């Protein structure tokens, strides 16, 4: 399967989830990340801005305020800053 096909497939599955399912899944994923050895050892964490029903990284950020978090900045012409 091509990357674009995989994204469409996952998006269609995500679109079918109820609000309760989305909230529960986001919480479970965030907990797994927060408890993961790599996250615990890391000082600098790269994040993303969520789209539609994607995991919002704010819970992860708020779990440990001693880490540095970074997100990409996209300009109007779609170039990364």
C-alpha positions in Angstrom: 0.0 0.0 0.0 1.2 3.5 -0.8 1.6 6.1 1.9 -1.3 8.1 0.6 -3.5 5.0 0.6 -2.5 4.2 4.1 -3.4 7.7 5.3 -6.8 7.6 3.6 -7.5 4.2 5.1 -6.5 5.4 8.6 -8.5 8.6 8.2 -11.6 6.7 7.2 -11.3 4.4 10.3 -10.7 7.4 12.5 -13.7 9.2 11.1 -16.0 6.3 12.2 -15.0 6.5 15.8 -17.4 8.0 18.4 -16.3 11.0 20.5 -16.0 8.7 23.5 -13.8 6.3 21.6 -11.6 9.1 20.5 -11.2 10.5 24.0 -10.4 7.1 25.4 -7.9 6.3 22.7 -6.1 9.7 23.0 -5.8 9.3 26.8 -4.4 5.7 26.5 -1.9 6.7 23.8 -0.7 9.7 25.8 -0.2 7.5 28.9 1.8 5.0 26.9 4.1 7.8 25.5 4.5 9.4 28.9 5.5 6.1 30.5 7.8 5.0 27.6 11.5 4.8 28.5 12.5 6.9 25.5 10.2 9.7 26.6 11.4 9.6 30.2 15.1 9.8 29.2 14.6 12.5 26.6 15.1 16.2 27.3 14.0 17.6 23.9 10.7 16.4 22.3 9.5 17.2 18.8 5.7 17.5 18.5 3.2 18.3 15.8 0.0 20.3 15.6 -2.9 17.8 15.6 -5.4 17.6 12.6 -9.0 16.5 13.1 -9.2 13.6 15.5 -5.4 13.1 15.9 -3.8 13.0 19.4 -3.5 16.4 20.9 0.0 16.5 22.4 -0.9 19.0 25.2 -1.5 16.2 27.7 2.0 14.9 27.0 3.5 18.4 27.3 1.8 19.1 30.6 3.0 15.8 32.0 6.5 17.0 32.3 7.3 20.7 32.3 11.1 20.1 32.7 11.4 18.9 29.0 11.7 21.2 26.0 9.0 20.7 23.4 9.3 21.8 19.8 6.7 22.0 16.9 7.3 22.9 13.3 6.3 26.3 12.0 4.8 26.2 8.5 4.7 29.4 6.4 1.9 30.3 4.0 3.9 29.0 1.1 4.1 25.6 2.9 7.8 25.9 3.7 9.0 24.9 7.1 10.7 27.6 9.2 
